[in-house]
Amino acid sequence: MNEPHTAAPDKGNSAGADSPHLDSAEQEQAAEHSAPHPLVIHEIVREEGEVAMARTFAALMWSALAAGLSMGFSFLVQSILESSLPETPWRGLVSSLGYTVGFVFAILARQQLFTESTLTAVLPVLTRRDVATLLKALRLWAIVLFFNLVGTAIFAAILQIRGVFSPEVSESLAKLAMTPLSAEFGVTVVRGVFSGWLIALMVWLLPSARSGRLLTILIVTYTVAVSKLTHVVAGSVEAAYAVMIDAASLSDYFLVFLVPTFIGNVIGGVSLVAIVNHAAIAPEIMSLPQKSDD
């Protein structure tokens, strides 16, 4: 079987590589500060998907469970900020910063988050184009999404313990819990498309962000929060909490939140980022020499 092969980035494409005004050391310094070639970013992200698909069930399970638990802090911190701010038109602009916390924890800790895999796991499928890789990607999605949701349910259950947080925070938790359940099916799908698009785009941005990784995560996830978009993992903590306090039913959780948000996140992550970004790189990949297993 032929394996996808990528050549090392051409030094001639690096900033300052051919500049007559720089010596060799300065040319290398300029190259270090130049943005990575799109093909390099593509291969970094694709390799992340390859590594994730090769992980054992237990490794994926624990990593996905940890990510689901970490995402619970988005709900909690946002609620704490909401309860501490006065009733003003700008309160949501500030409290939305709390939504970014769970993403920061999960992504920087390298925990397995479903919406990231809508990009990383799809690139190997688009590159290899075989059934075996597709099945590996579907296996990854199933394991990661299931245990992400288990983690969010556990976190929501922990929030039920009385006396841990003030009545003001509990009231804010109950109010925010209804957010992912507040729209019609079609609206939630569209919101999910934008959310999946942004999170997958963030994965594409991170390899070139370098020391700005934290800022990149904050900007993208703040955009999701302030736009009131729906995310299948972050929103699951809120929706599960609403079910546990009897503010919503299980059917609401699945039919009003989970199904439309999942559909939207997958469409956003796969079609609007993975396919489009891969399409921009595919001609370069096809023009490269192929390595054979022979």
N, C-alpha and C positions, 0 to 999 in steps of 0.2 A: 504493500500500500504506500502511496506517496504521502509524505508528511508536508504540511505547509512549512515553507522555509523563507526566512527573511534575511536580507543582507544587512550588514552593519551600516548605520547611517553614513552617507557620503560626507566626508569632512569638508568637501567643497561646498556643501549646502549649509555649513555652520557659519555663524556670524564671524566675520573677520578672518575666515580661513585663507582667503586669497588676497588679503589686504597687503599692499606693498608698504604700508605705513607701520605695520606691526612685525615684530620679530616672532619666532616660533613660540616662545613662552607666552607672549601677549596674545597670539592667535588662539592658543589653548585656553587662556583665560576668557577670551571673548566667546569661545565655543561653549564654555561652562555656563555662561550667562544667557545663551541663546535658548529660545524655546525648542523643545524636542520636535523632531519631524513627526507629522501625523501618523506615519507608518510605525514609528517607534511607540507612540502612545497606544495605537491599535494593538501592537504585539504585547505591550505590558498588560493591558486590560484582558486580552485574550488569554495570556498565560495565567492570570489570576483565575479565570474561569476553568482552565485546564486543571489547575491545582485543586480547586474546590471540588470539581467533579471526581477527582481521584481519591478524595478523602473517604475514610471509612464511615459507616453509618453512625457509630458512636461519636466520632469526632464532629460530624455535622450536627448531630443531635444536641450535644452539649454546647457547641458554639452558637447554634440557633436559639437554644433555650436562654443562654446568657444574653443574647441580643434582645430577645423579647422582654426580659427583665430590665435591661438597661433602658429600653424605650419607654418603660413606665415612668421614668423620671421626667420625660417631656411633659406628660400629663400632670405630674405632681408639682413640678417647679412652676409651670404656667399657672396652675391653680393657686399656688402660694402668692405669686405676683399679683394675680387678679384680686385676691382677698386683701392685699396690702395697699392697693391703689384706689384713689377716689373715683367715683362715678363721673368720668369725663370722656369726651369723644376720642381722646388719645390713649385711653387705658389699654385697649387692645394692641396698639402699636408697641407698647412697652412689655406687656405680659407675653406677647408672642416670642420674645427672646427666650422665655423659659422652654418653649417648644423645641428649641435647638439642642438642649442639654442631652437628651437621650441619644440623638444622632451622633453628637460628639463622642459620647461614651462608647457607643457600639462601633463606630467606624474607626476611631483611633485605637480601640482595643482589638481591632481586626476580628470582631465577632461577625457571624454569618447573618446578614440581613437580606430578606427576600428581594426587596426592590433593587438592591445592588446586583443581584444575580440575574435580573431581567436584561442586564447588559452583558455582564461577564460570561454568563453561561451560554448566551446566544451567539457571541462572536465565534467560539469554536464550531458551533453548528453551521454557521454561515460559511466558515472557512473550509471545514472538512466535507460538509454536505453528505453525510452518511447516517444511516439509521442508528448505528451504535452510539454515535455522539449525541444524537437527538434523545435517545433513551437515557443516556447519562445526565443530560440536562434536565429532563423531566423528573428523574429520580432526585436530583439536587433540589429542584423547585419544591417537590412534594415534601421532602424531609424538612427543608429549611422553613417553609411556610407553616407547616403543622407545628413545629416546635417553637417558632416565633410566637404563634398564637397561644400556645400553652404557656409560654413565659409571660405574655401579657395578661392572661387570665389569673396566673398566680400572683402577679403584682397587684392586679385589681382586687383580688381576695385579701391580700395583706392590708390594703387601704381600708378594709372594712373593720379592722380592729379599733375598737372604741378608745378614745382618750389619747391616741397617738398624736393627732393633730387638733388644732383649735376648731371650735364650731364654725368660725369664719372660713377656714380652709375647707372643711367638710362641705359647707354650703357651696363654695366655689367649685369643688370637685363635682358635686351633683349637677351644677349648672353647665359646666364644660363637658360633662359626660354626654350630654344630648347633642353636642355639635355635629358629630358624624352621622347622626340619625335625623337631621333636620331638613333634608332635601328629598325630592323625588328621585326615583331610580335613575332616570336619564341625566339629571343634573349631577348626581353623585358620580356617574360614570365619567362625565366630562371633567369634573374636578379631579377624579382619579387619573385621567389621562395626563393632565397638566402636572400633577404630583409625580407620577411615574416618569414623565419626561424629565423633570427637574432633577430627581434623585439619580437617574441613570446618567444624565448630563454631568452631574457632580462627580460621578465615578470617572467619567472621561476627562474631567478637568484636573483631578487630583494628581496624576503623574507629573504634570507640568507645574503644579502649584508649589512644590518643594516646601520652603519654610512657611508658605502661606496656606498650608493644608487646613489649619484650624479656621482661618478666616474664610476660606472657600466653603467649608461645611456650614459655618454660621450664616453666610450670605444666602446660600441656596435654601437651607432649611427654614431660615427666617422668611424667605419669600413664600415658601409653602404655607407657613403658619399665618402670616399676615394676609394672604390671599384666601384663607379658609379652604384650602384644598384638602382632599381626603387621602390619607396614607393607610394602607392596609394593616400595617403593624402598629404605628403610633395611634391610629384611630381605634384599633382593637382594644387597647387599654381602656379608653373612654367608653366605648360601647359595652364592653364586658362589665365595667363598673355600673353603668346604667341598668343593666340586667340584674346585677346583684342587689341593687337598692330598690328593685321593682319599679323603676321608672320606664323600663322598656321590657319587651318580651324576647325570648330566644329567636322567634321568627323575625323580629325587628333586627336583631343582631345579624342574622344571616341574610335576610332578603332586602333590608333597607340599607345596611352598611356593608357587610362583607362581600357579597356577590358583586354588586356594582362597582365597589372600590377595587376589588381584585381585577375585574375586567378592565377598568380604566387604567390601573397601574401597569398591567401587562401590555396593553395597547401603547401606552406612553413610553414605557421602557424599551419595548421591542421594536415597534414600527418607527417611532419618531426619532429614536437615537441609535439603537443597534443597527437597524437596517440602513438608515440614512448615512450614518458615519461609516459603516462598513462599505457601503456603495461608493463612497468617496475614495476609499483605499483599495477596493477590489482590483481595479486595473493595474495598480502597482504590484499587488501580490501576484496576479496572474502573469506579469511580465518577468518575475524573478525565477531563477532556476529552481527546479524541484529536487528535493533529496529523495533518494530511493532507499528502501530497506534492504535491497539486495546487496 
